[in-house]
Amino acid sequence: MATERFDPDHVVLVSGTDYPVRDLAAWEREVAAQGDDAWVAMDEPADPTIGSHSWRVLRSRTFPGSLAAAAIHRGVLAVGRLSGRRLLVLVNTDAGIWCVGRRRPAGEARSFVKASQWVTLSRNAIQVLLDTQAQGGPLVDFLSTTRIPDEIFVPTVLSDDPRVSVRSRPTTHASFASGLPSPDPVDAQVIADAVAAGAVFVRKVDPDASAELIATADAAARSTTSTQGEVDRQA
C-alpha cells in the first residue's frame, strides 16, 4: 500500500492515460496550503436505483448476437414492469455483464454520494476509509451492494465523516459529450475545459497522441503556473 511504503501526505489516483494540465509542484503546494483531506468530483444526483436495490454483477464470456441481445433487452424491461421494479436487470452486451438488482427492504436503503474514482486523498482520508472498511457493519454492507461501489464508497464515507474535509473539485477531467460510457478523445477544447474546471489532469490521452496535442497540454500547464504565480505576488 502506498501509505505504508512511502508515507505520503497525499495520494492521487490517476491512470496511465492521464496527462497533467497544471504544474504539479505548484498544485502540490496549493493542496498543502488549503489543507483539504480530499478532492472529489461529485456527480450530479445519481439514478436512485443505484442504492435503492441490492445489486449483484454477473459476467459472461459469451453473449448473444445483436438480434438476441435486443430480445433480451425487451425481456429485461418487461421484468422490471411486471415486478413493479422490485427486480431490475441491466445488461451490458459489449462487456458481457448482467446487473441484477433486488429492491431493498424498508429501512435498508440510505442516502449515498456518487463521484469520479479519480481523487486526491490525504493520509487522514485514507485512514478513515481503511478504518470504515475494517469495521464493516450496515454501512459497508450497503455500499458494497450498490450497483457501482467503486464510485460510491469513497465519496459517501468521506462526505459523512466529520473528521474529513472534502472539496468538490476534480483531480482529472474527462468529456462524455458523445454520451458513450468511455471518455471522448482529448482535444484542445477538452484541455481548455479541464483547465477551466480546475482539474490537474485530463484523460484519456492516447499513448500515440500527436505532438501538437501534447504541446497544447504542456502550454496549459505553463499557463496555470504563470497565473498562480501572479496571484501569489498580488497576495
Secondary structure, 3 states (H helix, E strand, C coil): CHHHHHCCCEEECCCCCCEECCCHHHHHHHHHHHCCCEEECECCCCCCHHHHEEEEEEECCCCCCHHHHHHHHHHHHHHHHHCCCCEEEEEECCCCEEEEEEECCCCCCCCCCCECCCCEEEHHHHHHHHHHHHHCCHHHHHHHCCCCHHHCHHHHHHHHCCCCCEEECCCEECCCCCCCCCCCCCCHHHHHHHHHHCCCEECCCCCCCCHHHHHHHHHHHHHHHHHHHHHHHHC
